[in-house]
Amino acid sequence: MPDRQIGQLLDTLGVTADLDDGDMVTDAHVTLKVVRADGEVAVIKAISEALDWVTALGMLTAVLEIENGGYVNSCDEEEG
């Protein structure tokens, strides 16, 4: 299966990110749920070209922490 650019696909799905002016995105790790032509459901990942495995693992760990409600941004606490 050939690799495909997925930027337009993400746009079509309405994927957005909370970015401030001046933020610079350096890497991306995308998890996709795919329903194949035969009806099989698969979960696949896509990463930016320069993303190394250590950073990818760190990003996944951070996402799990955020999703599980364990991550608290100290800057957000100071504002509230």
C-alpha positions in Angstrom: 0.0 0.0 0.0 1.6 3.3 -1.1 2.0 6.2 1.4 -0.2 9.1 0.7 -0.2 12.7 1.8 -3.1 13.2 4.3 -3.3 16.9 4.8 -6.4 17.4 2.7 -8.0 14.3 4.3 -7.5 15.8 7.7 -9.0 19.1 6.5 -12.0 17.2 5.2 -12.5 15.5 8.6 -12.4 18.9 10.2 -9.2 18.3 12.2 -8.1 21.4 14.0 -5.5 22.3 16.6 -5.4 25.0 19.3 -2.4 27.1 18.1 -1.4 30.6 19.0 0.2 33.1 16.6 3.9 32.4 16.5 3.6 28.7 17.4 5.8 26.5 15.3 4.6 22.9 14.7 7.8 20.8 14.4 6.4 17.2 14.3 3.1 15.3 13.9 1.9 11.9 15.0 -1.6 11.1 13.6 -3.8 8.1 14.6 -6.3 7.1 12.0 -9.3 4.8 12.2 -9.8 3.3 8.8 -12.7 1.2 7.4 -11.2 -0.8 4.6 -13.1 -1.7 1.4 -13.9 -5.2 2.8 -15.4 -3.7 6.0 -12.4 -4.4 8.2 -11.6 -1.7 10.7 -8.0 -0.8 11.3 -6.1 1.7 13.4 -3.0 3.1 11.7 -0.5 5.8 12.4 1.1 8.4 10.3 4.1 10.5 11.4 5.9 13.5 10.0 9.1 12.7 8.0 11.7 13.7 10.6 9.9 12.4 13.7 12.2 10.0 15.6 10.9 7.0 17.7 11.9 8.6 21.0 9.9 11.8 20.3 7.0 9.8 18.9 6.9 7.7 22.1 7.0 10.9 24.2 4.2 12.5 22.2 2.0 9.3 22.6 2.7 9.2 26.3 1.8 12.9 26.6 -1.5 12.4 24.7 -2.5 9.5 26.9 -1.8 11.6 30.0 -3.8 14.5 28.6 -6.7 12.2 27.5 -6.8 10.6 31.0 -7.0 13.9 32.7 -3.7 13.7 34.5 -1.9 16.5 32.7 -2.2 20.0 34.2 -0.6 22.9 32.5 0.8 25.1 35.4 0.3 28.2 33.3 -3.4 27.4 33.0 -3.7 27.0 36.8 -2.1 30.4 37.4 -4.7 32.1 35.2 -7.7 30.4 36.8 
